[in-house]
Amino acid sequence: MLFATGHYRHGILLTPVTAQEIAEQIPTGDSSDRLTPFLPSRFAKTSPVAS
């Protein structure tokens, strides 16, 4: 399942590149390097803050 969200005010400008990336990802399941900084898995690499 894919979600293309979070464009906020710049959505109208980002829609074409988002559509292109999603269209390329659907048949292969692979994401391009351009999407890496925005993948949900980016949060798994952080360590919790010690309290």
C-alpha distance matrix in Angstrom:
0.0 3.8 6.8 10.3 12.8 16.1 18.2 21.0 24.2 23.3 20.3 22.5 23.4 20.0 18.2 19.4 18.5 15.0 14.6 16.2 14.0 10.7 12.7 13.9 10.8 9.1 12.1 12.9 10.0 12.7 12.9 16.4 18.9 18.8 15.5 16.7 18.5 15.5 13.0 12.7 14.5 17.5 18.5 19.0 21.9 24.0 26.7 27.5 30.6 33.6 35.4
3.8 0.0 3.8 6.7 9.6 13.0 14.7 17.8 20.8 19.7 16.7 19.0 19.7 16.3 14.6 15.9 14.9 11.3 11.3 13.1 10.9 7.8 10.5 11.9 9.1 8.4 12.0 12.7 10.0 11.8 11.0 14.0 16.5 15.8 12.5 14.3 15.8 12.6 10.7 11.2 13.6 15.9 17.3 18.4 20.9 22.9 25.9 26.9 29.7 33.0 34.8
6.8 3.8 0.0 3.8 5.9 9.4 11.4 14.2 17.4 16.6 13.7 16.3 17.3 14.1 12.6 14.8 14.0 10.2 10.9 13.4 11.6 8.9 12.0 13.9 11.6 11.5 15.3 16.0 13.3 14.5 12.9 15.3 17.3 15.8 12.5 14.5 15.1 11.5 10.5 10.7 13.9 15.6 16.6 18.5 20.9 22.4 25.4 26.0 28.5 31.9 33.4
10.3 6.7 3.8 0.0 3.8 7.1 8.2 11.4 14.2 13.0 10.2 12.7 13.5 10.3 9.0 11.5 10.8 7.1 8.4 11.2 9.8 7.9 11.3 13.3 11.8 12.4 16.2 16.9 14.7 15.2 12.9 14.4 16.1 13.9 11.0 13.7 13.9 10.4 10.6 11.7 15.0 15.9 17.3 19.7 21.6 22.9 26.2 26.9 29.1 32.7 34.2
12.8 9.6 5.9 3.8 0.0 3.8 5.8 8.3 11.6 11.3 8.8 12.1 13.2 10.5 10.0 13.2 12.7 9.4 11.3 14.3 12.9 11.6 14.9 16.9 15.5 16.1 19.9 20.5 18.1 18.3 15.8 17.0 18.1 15.6 12.8 15.0 14.2 10.5 11.5 11.9 15.5 15.9 16.7 19.5 21.5 22.2 25.2 25.6 27.3 31.0 32.1
16.1 13.0 9.4 7.1 3.8 0.0 3.8 5.6 9.2 9.3 8.0 11.7 12.6 10.2 10.9 14.4 13.7 11.0 13.7 16.3 14.9 14.4 17.8 19.4 18.1 19.3 23.0 23.3 20.8 20.5 17.5 18.3 18.6 15.8 13.3 15.2 13.5 10.1 12.0 12.3 16.0 15.5 16.0 19.3 20.9 21.0 24.1 24.3 25.6 29.2 30.3
18.2 14.7 11.4 8.2 5.8 3.8 0.0 3.8 6.3 5.7 4.5 8.2 8.9 7.0 8.2 11.7 11.5 9.5 12.3 14.9 14.2 14.3 17.3 19.1 18.5 19.9 23.5 23.9 21.9 21.4 18.2 18.3 18.6 15.4 13.6 16.1 14.4 11.5 14.0 15.2 18.6 17.8 18.9 22.2 23.4 23.6 26.8 27.2 28.3 32.1 33.2
21.0 17.8 14.2 11.4 8.3 5.6 3.8 0.0 3.8 5.6 5.6 9.0 10.3 9.7 10.9 14.6 14.8 13.1 15.6 18.4 18.0 17.9 20.8 22.8 22.2 23.4 27.0 27.6 25.5 25.1 21.9 22.1 22.2 18.9 17.2 19.4 17.3 14.5 17.1 17.7 21.2 20.2 20.7 24.2 25.4 25.2 28.1 28.1 28.8 32.4 33.1
24.2 20.8 17.4 14.2 11.6 9.2 6.3 3.8 0.0 3.8 5.6 7.6 8.7 9.6 11.2 14.5 15.2 14.4 16.8 19.3 19.5 19.8 22.4 24.4 24.4 25.6 29.1 29.8 28.1 27.5 24.2 23.8 23.8 20.2 19.2 21.6 19.5 17.1 20.0 21.0 24.4 23.1 23.8 27.4 28.3 28.0 31.0 31.0 31.5 35.1 35.8
23.3 19.7 16.6 13.0 11.3 9.3 5.7 5.6 3.8 0.0 3.8 5.6 5.4 6.2 8.5 11.4 11.8 11.6 14.1 16.3 16.5 17.5 19.9 21.5 21.9 23.5 26.8 27.3 25.9 25.0 21.6 20.9 20.9 17.2 16.6 19.4 17.5 15.5 18.5 20.2 23.3 22.0 23.3 26.8 27.4 27.5 30.7 31.3 32.0 35.7 36.7
20.3 16.7 13.7 10.2 8.8 8.0 4.5 5.6 5.6 3.8 0.0 3.8 5.4 5.0 5.7 9.2 10.3 9.3 11.3 14.0 14.4 14.7 17.0 19.1 19.4 20.6 23.9 24.9 23.5 23.1 20.0 19.7 20.4 16.9 15.8 18.9 17.6 15.0 17.5 19.1 22.4 21.7 23.1 26.3 27.4 27.8 31.1 31.6 32.7 36.4 37.5
22.5 19.0 16.3 12.7 12.1 11.7 8.2 9.0 7.6 5.6 3.8 0.0 3.8 5.7 5.5 8.1 10.3 10.3 11.4 13.9 15.3 15.8 17.4 19.7 20.7 21.6 24.7 26.0 25.1 24.7 21.8 21.2 22.1 18.6 18.0 21.4 20.4 18.1 20.6 22.4 25.6 25.0 26.6 29.8 30.7 31.3 34.7 35.3 36.4 40.1 41.2
23.4 19.7 17.3 13.5 13.2 12.6 8.9 10.3 8.7 5.4 5.4 3.8 0.0 3.8 5.7 7.1 8.4 9.5 11.3 12.8 14.1 15.5 17.1 18.8 20.0 21.6 24.4 25.3 24.6 23.6 20.5 19.3 19.8 16.1 16.3 19.6 18.6 16.9 19.7 22.0 24.9 23.9 25.9 29.0 29.5 30.2 33.7 34.7 35.7 39.5 40.9
20.0 16.3 14.1 10.3 10.5 10.2 7.0 9.7 9.6 6.2 5.0 5.7 3.8 0.0 3.8 5.7 5.7 6.1 8.6 10.2 10.8 12.2 14.2 15.7 16.5 18.3 21.3 21.9 21.0 20.0 16.8 15.9 16.5 12.9 12.7 16.1 15.3 13.4 16.1 18.5 21.3 20.5 22.6 25.6 26.2 27.2 30.7 31.8 33.1 36.9 38.5
18.2 14.6 12.6 9.0 10.0 10.9 8.2 10.9 11.2 8.5 5.7 5.5 5.7 3.8 0.0 3.8 5.6 5.0 6.0 8.6 9.9 10.4 11.9 14.2 15.2 16.2 19.3 20.5 19.7 19.4 16.7 16.3 17.8 14.5 13.8 17.4 17.3 14.9 16.9 19.2 22.1 22.0 24.0 26.7 27.8 28.9 32.5 33.5 35.1 38.9 40.4
19.4 15.9 14.8 11.5 13.2 14.4 11.7 14.6 14.5 11.4 9.2 8.1 7.1 5.7 3.8 0.0 3.8 5.4 5.2 6.2 8.7 10.0 10.5 12.4 14.3 15.6 18.0 19.3 19.2 18.7 16.1 15.2 17.0 13.9 14.0 17.8 18.2 16.4 18.2 21.0 23.5 23.4 25.9 28.4 29.1 30.7 34.3 35.7 37.4 41.1 42.9
18.5 14.9 14.0 10.8 12.7 13.7 11.5 14.8 15.2 11.8 10.3 10.3 8.4 5.7 5.6 3.8 0.0 3.8 5.4 5.0 6.2 8.6 9.8 10.7 12.3 14.4 16.8 17.3 17.1 15.9 13.1 11.8 13.2 10.1 10.5 14.3 14.9 13.5 15.4 18.5 20.7 20.4 23.1 25.5 26.0 27.7 31.3 33.0 34.7 38.5 40.5
15.0 11.3 10.2 7.1 9.4 11.0 9.5 13.1 14.4 11.6 9.3 10.3 9.5 6.1 5.0 5.4 3.8 0.0 3.8 5.4 5.2 6.1 8.5 10.0 10.5 12.3 15.3 15.9 15.1 14.4 11.6 11.4 13.2 10.4 9.3 13.1 13.7 11.5 12.9 15.6 18.1 18.3 20.7 23.1 24.0 25.7 29.3 30.7 32.6 36.4 38.2
14.6 11.3 10.9 8.4 11.3 13.7 12.3 15.6 16.8 14.1 11.3 11.4 11.3 8.6 6.0 5.2 5.4 3.8 0.0 3.8 5.5 5.2 5.9 8.5 9.8 10.6 13.4 14.8 14.6 14.7 12.6 12.8 15.4 13.1 12.1 15.8 17.0 14.7 15.5 18.1 20.5 21.1 23.6 25.6 26.8 28.7 32.3 33.7 35.8 39.5 41.4
16.2 13.1 13.4 11.2 14.3 16.3 14.9 18.4 19.3 16.3 14.0 13.9 12.8 10.2 8.6 6.2 5.0 5.4 3.8 0.0 3.8 5.5 5.1 6.2 8.6 10.3 12.2 13.2 13.6 13.1 11.2 10.6 13.3 11.4 11.4 15.0 16.7 15.2 15.9 19.0 20.8 21.4 24.3 26.0 26.8 29.0 32.7 34.5 36.7 40.3 42.5
14.0 10.9 11.6 9.8 12.9 14.9 14.2 18.0 19.5 16.5 14.4 15.3 14.1 10.8 9.9 8.7 6.2 5.2 5.5 3.8 0.0 3.8 5.5 5.2 6.2 8.8 11.1 11.2 10.9 9.9 7.6 7.4 10.2 8.6 7.9 11.4 13.5 12.0 12.4 15.6 17.2 17.8 20.8 22.4 23.2 25.5 29.1 31.0 33.3 37.0 39.2
10.7 7.8 8.9 7.9 11.6 14.4 14.3 17.9 19.8 17.5 14.7 15.8 15.5 12.2 10.4 10.0 8.6 6.1 5.2 5.5 3.8 0.0 3.8 5.4 5.0 6.1 9.3 10.3 9.5 9.8 8.3 9.7 12.8 11.6 9.8 13.0 15.1 12.8 12.4 14.9 16.8 18.1 20.7 22.1 23.6 25.9 29.3 31.0 33.5 37.0 39.1
12.7 10.5 12.0 11.3 14.9 17.8 17.3 20.8 22.4 19.9 17.0 17.4 17.1 14.2 11.9 10.5 9.8 8.5 5.9 5.1 5.5 3.8 0.0 3.8 5.5 5.5 7.6 9.5 10.1 10.8 10.3 11.3 14.8 13.9 12.9 16.0 18.4 16.5 16.0 18.5 20.2 21.6 24.3 25.5 26.9 29.4 32.8 34.6 37.1 40.7 42.8
13.9 11.9 13.9 13.3 16.9 19.4 19.1 22.8 24.4 21.5 19.1 19.7 18.8 15.7 14.2 12.4 10.7 10.0 8.5 6.2 5.2 5.4 3.8 0.0 3.8 5.7 6.6 7.1 8.3 8.1 7.8 8.5 12.1 12.0 11.5 14.3 17.2 16.0 15.3 18.2 19.2 20.5 23.6 24.5 25.4 28.2 31.7 33.8 36.5 39.9 42.3
10.8 9.1 11.6 11.8 15.5 18.1 18.5 22.2 24.4 21.9 19.4 20.7 20.0 16.5 15.2 14.3 12.3 10.5 9.8 8.6 6.2 5.0 5.5 3.8 0.0 3.8 5.8 5.5 5.0 5.4 5.6 7.8 11.5 11.8 10.3 12.5 15.5 14.1 12.6 15.2 16.0 17.8 20.7 21.3 22.5 25.4 28.8 30.8 33.6 37.0 39.4
9.1 8.4 11.5 12.4 16.1 19.3 19.9 23.4 25.6 23.5 20.6 21.6 21.6 18.3 16.2 15.6 14.4 12.3 10.6 10.3 8.8 6.1 5.5 5.7 3.8 0.0 3.8 5.7 5.6 8.0 9.1 11.6 15.3 15.5 13.6 15.8 18.7 16.7 15.0 16.9 18.0 20.3 22.7 23.2 24.9 27.7 30.9 32.7 35.6 38.9 41.2
12.1 12.0 15.3 16.2 19.9 23.0 23.5 27.0 29.1 26.8 23.9 24.7 24.4 21.3 19.3 18.0 16.8 15.3 13.4 12.2 11.1 9.3 7.6 6.6 5.8 3.8 0.0 3.8 6.0 8.4 10.6 12.8 16.5 17.3 16.0 17.9 21.1 19.7 17.8 19.9 20.4 22.7 25.4 25.5 27.0 30.1 33.2 35.2 38.3 41.5 43.9
12.9 12.7 16.0 16.9 20.5 23.3 23.9 27.6 29.8 27.3 24.9 26.0 25.3 21.9 20.5 19.3 17.3 15.9 14.8 13.2 11.2 10.3 9.5 7.1 5.5 5.7 3.8 0.0 3.8 5.3 8.3 10.6 14.1 15.6 14.5 15.7 19.2 18.3 16.2 18.4 18.3 20.6 23.4 23.2 24.4 27.7 30.8 33.0 36.2 39.3 41.9
10.0 10.0 13.3 14.7 18.1 20.8 21.9 25.5 28.1 25.9 23.5 25.1 24.6 21.0 19.7 19.2 17.1 15.1 14.6 13.6 10.9 9.5 10.1 8.3 5.0 5.6 6.0 3.8 0.0 3.8 6.6 9.9 13.1 14.6 12.6 13.4 16.8 15.6 13.1 14.9 14.8 17.4 20.0 19.7 21.2 24.4 27.4 29.5 32.7 35.8 38.4
12.7 11.8 14.5 15.2 18.3 20.5 21.4 25.1 27.5 25.0 23.1 24.7 23.6 20.0 19.4 18.7 15.9 14.4 14.7 13.1 9.9 9.8 10.8 8.1 5.4 8.0 8.4 5.3 3.8 0.0 3.8 6.6 9.6 11.6 10.1 10.7 14.3 13.9 11.7 14.2 13.7 15.6 18.7 18.5 19.4 22.7 25.9 28.3 31.3 34.5 37.2
12.9 11.0 12.9 12.9 15.8 17.5 18.2 21.9 24.2 21.6 20.0 21.8 20.5 16.8 16.7 16.1 13.1 11.6 12.6 11.2 7.6 8.3 10.3 7.8 5.6 9.1 10.6 8.3 6.6 3.8 0.0 3.8 6.6 8.0 6.4 7.4 11.0 10.5 9.0 12.1 12.1 13.4 16.7 17.1 17.8 20.8 24.2 26.6 29.4 32.7 35.4
16.4 14.0 15.3 14.4 17.0 18.3 18.3 22.1 23.8 20.9 19.7 21.2 19.3 15.9 16.3 15.2 11.8 11.4 12.8 10.6 7.4 9.7 11.3 8.5 7.8 11.6 12.8 10.6 9.9 6.6 3.8 0.0 3.8 5.3 5.7 7.0 10.4 10.9 10.5 14.1 14.1 14.4 18.0 18.8 18.7 21.6 25.2 27.8 30.2 33.7 36.4
18.9 16.5 17.3 16.1 18.1 18.6 18.6 22.2 23.8 20.9 20.4 22.1 19.8 16.5 17.8 17.0 13.2 13.2 15.4 13.3 10.2 12.8 14.8 12.1 11.5 15.3 16.5 14.1 13.1 9.6 6.6 3.8 0.0 3.8 5.4 5.3 8.2 10.0 10.3 13.9 13.5 12.8 16.6 17.5 16.8 19.5 23.1 25.9 28.1 31.5 34.4
18.8 15.8 15.8 13.9 15.6 15.8 15.4 18.9 20.2 17.2 16.9 18.6 16.1 12.9 14.5 13.9 10.1 10.4 13.1 11.4 8.6 11.6 13.9 12.0 11.8 15.5 17.3 15.6 14.6 11.6 8.0 5.3 3.8 0.0 3.8 5.7 7.3 8.4 10.0 13.7 14.2 13.2 16.8 18.5 17.9 20.1 23.8 26.3 28.2 31.8 34.4
15.5 12.5 12.5 11.0 12.8 13.3 13.6 17.2 19.2 16.6 15.8 18.0 16.3 12.7 13.8 14.0 10.5 9.3 12.1 11.4 7.9 9.8 12.9 11.5 10.3 13.6 16.0 14.5 12.6 10.1 6.4 5.7 5.4 3.8 0.0 3.8 5.7 5.4 6.4 10.2 11.1 10.6 14.0 15.7 15.8 18.1 21.8 23.9 26.1 29.7 32.2
16.7 14.3 14.5 13.7 15.0 15.2 16.1 19.4 21.6 19.4 18.9 21.4 19.6 16.1 17.4 17.8 14.3 13.1 15.8 15.0 11.4 13.0 16.0 14.3 12.5 15.8 17.9 15.7 13.4 10.7 7.4 7.0 5.3 5.7 3.8 0.0 3.8 5.4 5.4 9.0 8.7 7.7 11.5 12.8 12.4 14.9 18.6 21.1 23.3 26.8 29.5
18.5 15.8 15.1 13.9 14.2 13.5 14.4 17.3 19.5 17.5 17.6 20.4 18.6 15.3 17.3 18.2 14.9 13.7 17.0 16.7 13.5 15.1 18.4 17.2 15.5 18.7 21.1 19.2 16.8 14.3 11.0 10.4 8.2 7.3 5.7 3.8 0.0 3.8 5.9 8.7 9.1 6.8 10.0 12.3 11.6 13.2 17.0 19.2 21.0 24.6 27.2
15.5 12.6 11.5 10.4 10.5 10.1 11.5 14.5 17.1 15.5 15.0 18.1 16.9 13.4 14.9 16.4 13.5 11.5 14.7 15.2 12.0 12.8 16.5 16.0 14.1 16.7 19.7 18.3 15.6 13.9 10.5 10.9 10.0 8.4 5.4 5.4 3.8 0.0 3.8 6.5 8.4 7.2 9.7 12.4 12.9 14.3 17.9 19.6 21.5 25.2 27.4
13.0 10.7 10.5 10.6 11.5 12.0 14.0 17.1 20.0 18.5 17.5 20.6 19.7 16.1 16.9 18.2 15.4 12.9 15.5 15.9 12.4 12.4 16.0 15.3 12.6 15.0 17.8 16.2 13.1 11.7 9.0 10.5 10.3 10.0 6.4 5.4 5.9 3.8 0.0 3.8 5.3 5.8 8.4 10.2 11.4 13.4 16.9 18.7 21.2 24.8 27.1
12.7 11.2 10.7 11.7 11.9 12.3 15.2 17.7 21.0 20.2 19.1 22.4 22.0 18.5 19.2 21.0 18.5 15.6 18.1 19.0 15.6 14.9 18.5 18.2 15.2 16.9 19.9 18.4 14.9 14.2 12.1 14.1 13.9 13.7 10.2 9.0 8.7 6.5 3.8 0.0 3.8 5.3 6.2 8.0 10.3 11.8 14.9 16.1 18.9 22.3 24.4
14.5 13.6 13.9 15.0 15.5 16.0 18.6 21.2 24.4 23.3 22.4 25.6 24.9 21.3 22.1 23.5 20.7 18.1 20.5 20.8 17.2 16.8 20.2 19.2 16.0 18.0 20.4 18.3 14.8 13.7 12.1 14.1 13.5 14.2 11.1 8.7 9.1 8.4 5.3 3.8 0.0 3.8 5.3 5.3 7.4 9.9 12.9 14.8 17.9 21.1 23.6
17.5 15.9 15.6 15.9 15.9 15.5 17.8 20.2 23.1 22.0 21.7 25.0 23.9 20.5 22.0 23.4 20.4 18.3 21.1 21.4 17.8 18.1 21.6 20.5 17.8 20.3 22.7 20.6 17.4 15.6 13.4 14.4 12.8 13.2 10.6 7.7 6.8 7.2 5.8 5.3 3.8 0.0 3.8 5.5 5.8 7.8 11.3 13.5 16.0 19.5 22.1
18.5 17.3 16.6 17.3 16.7 16.0 18.9 20.7 23.8 23.3 23.1 26.6 25.9 22.6 24.0 25.9 23.1 20.7 23.6 24.3 20.8 20.7 24.3 23.6 20.7 22.7 25.4 23.4 20.0 18.7 16.7 18.0 16.6 16.8 14.0 11.5 10.0 9.7 8.4 6.2 5.3 3.8 0.0 3.8 5.4 5.8 8.9 10.3 13.0 16.4 18.8
19.0 18.4 18.5 19.7 19.5 19.3 22.2 24.2 27.4 26.8 26.3 29.8 29.0 25.6 26.7 28.4 25.5 23.1 25.6 26.0 22.4 22.1 25.5 24.5 21.3 23.2 25.5 23.2 19.7 18.5 17.1 18.8 17.5 18.5 15.7 12.8 12.3 12.4 10.2 8.0 5.3 5.5 3.8 0.0 3.8 5.6 7.9 9.9 13.2 16.1 18.9
21.9 20.9 20.9 21.6 21.5 20.9 23.4 25.4 28.3 27.4 27.4 30.7 29.5 26.2 27.8 29.1 26.0 24.0 26.8 26.8 23.2 23.6 26.9 25.4 22.5 24.9 27.0 24.4 21.2 19.4 17.8 18.7 16.8 17.9 15.8 12.4 11.6 12.9 11.4 10.3 7.4 5.8 5.4 3.8 0.0 3.8 6.7 9.8 12.6 15.5 18.7
24.0 22.9 22.4 22.9 22.2 21.0 23.6 25.2 28.0 27.5 27.8 31.3 30.2 27.2 28.9 30.7 27.7 25.7 28.7 29.0 25.5 25.9 29.4 28.2 25.4 27.7 30.1 27.7 24.4 22.7 20.8 21.6 19.5 20.1 18.1 14.9 13.2 14.3 13.4 11.8 9.9 7.8 5.8 5.6 3.8 0.0 3.7 6.6 9.0 12.1 15.2
26.7 25.9 25.4 26.2 25.2 24.1 26.8 28.1 31.0 30.7 31.1 34.7 33.7 30.7 32.5 34.3 31.3 29.3 32.3 32.7 29.1 29.3 32.8 31.7 28.8 30.9 33.2 30.8 27.4 25.9 24.2 25.2 23.1 23.8 21.8 18.6 17.0 17.9 16.9 14.9 12.9 11.3 8.9 7.9 6.7 3.7 0.0 3.8 6.5 8.9 12.2
27.5 26.9 26.0 26.9 25.6 24.3 27.2 28.1 31.0 31.3 31.6 35.3 34.7 31.8 33.5 35.7 33.0 30.7 33.7 34.5 31.0 31.0 34.6 33.8 30.8 32.7 35.2 33.0 29.5 28.3 26.6 27.8 25.9 26.3 23.9 21.1 19.2 19.6 18.7 16.1 14.8 13.5 10.3 9.9 9.8 6.6 3.8 0.0 3.8 6.3 9.1
30.6 29.7 28.5 29.1 27.3 25.6 28.3 28.8 31.5 32.0 32.7 36.4 35.7 33.1 35.1 37.4 34.7 32.6 35.8 36.7 33.3 33.5 37.1 36.5 33.6 35.6 38.3 36.2 32.7 31.3 29.4 30.2 28.1 28.2 26.1 23.3 21.0 21.5 21.2 18.9 17.9 16.0 13.0 13.2 12.6 9.0 6.5 3.8 0.0 3.8 6.3
33.6 33.0 31.9 32.7 31.0 29.2 32.1 32.4 35.1 35.7 36.4 40.1 39.5 36.9 38.9 41.1 38.5 36.4 39.5 40.3 37.0 37.0 40.7 39.9 37.0 38.9 41.5 39.3 35.8 34.5 32.7 33.7 31.5 31.8 29.7 26.8 24.6 25.2 24.8 22.3 21.1 19.5 16.4 16.1 15.5 12.1 8.9 6.3 3.8 0.0 3.8
35.4 34.8 33.4 34.2 32.1 30.3 33.2 33.1 35.8 36.7 37.5 41.2 40.9 38.5 40.4 42.9 40.5 38.2 41.4 42.5 39.2 39.1 42.8 42.3 39.4 41.2 43.9 41.9 38.4 37.2 35.4 36.4 34.4 34.4 32.2 29.5 27.2 27.4 27.1 24.4 23.6 22.1 18.8 18.9 18.7 15.2 12.2 9.1 6.3 3.8 0.0
